[in-house]
Amino acid sequence: MFVEETVMVRLPIVPKSERSEENIRDALNGIDLPLFYMSDFSVMGLWVSDCGEAVRILRDRFPITSGPHLSEVMIDGTPGIIEVVEVLKSSGIDCGISDMVGQVYQG
């Protein structure tokens, strides 16, 4: 018997206009960066045009955690990502998914 396993994903919510160092640091909190080959590593984030409104809208349907610089939405794998984007876009929030690690310099 095959049992489909669901994987909960922690997706940082970041303002589109200000992807700051604090946002990125909080998104990477607790994640060990690899010593080599950063090109193979990524942490996906949800950028939004209005962070406060996006969190308010998503809080009705998804678990949200909030920190000093960043909120995160917990979603159920790929279908959850699609649902989050659809909910936000239908509410007039411009949003998308992008790699947070692409902005990290590892020297």
Residue pairs with C-beta under 8 A, 6 or more apart in sequence:
6 76
6 77
7 76
7 77
8 74
8 75
8 76
8 77
9 74
9 75
9 76
9 77
9 80
9 81
10 72
10 73
10 74
11 44
11 45
11 46
11 72
11 73
11 74
11 75
11 81
11 84
11 97
12 23
12 26
12 27
12 43
12 45
12 46
12 70
12 71
12 72
12 100
13 45
13 46
13 48
13 51
13 54
13 55
13 58
13 70
13 71
13 72
13 73
14 23
14 27
14 45
14 46
14 47
14 48
14 51
14 70
14 100
15 23
15 47
15 48
15 49
15 50
15 51
16 47
16 48
16 49
16 94
16 95
17 49
19 47
19 100
19 103
20 69
22 68
22 69
22 70
23 69
23 70
23 100
24 100
24 103
24 104
25 69
26 67
26 68
26 69
26 70
27 43
27 45
27 70
27 72
27 100
28 43
28 100
28 101
28 104
29 67
31 43
33 41
33 101
33 104
33 106
34 40
34 41
38 101
38 104
38 106
41 101
42 99
42 100
42 101
42 102
43 99
43 100
43 101
44 97
44 98
44 99
44 100
45 97
45 98
45 99
45 100
46 54
46 73
46 84
46 85
46 95
46 96
46 97
47 95
47 96
47 97
47 98
48 54
48 88
48 93
48 94
48 95
49 93
49 94
49 95
50 93
51 71
53 91
53 93
54 88
54 93
54 95
55 64
55 66
55 71
57 87
57 88
57 91
57 93
58 64
58 73
58 84
58 87
58 88
61 83
61 87
62 73
62 74
62 75
62 80
62 84
63 73
63 74
64 71
64 72
64 73
64 74
65 71
65 72
65 74
66 72
73 84
75 81
75 83
75 84
81 97
84 95
85 95
85 96
85 97
88 95
89 95
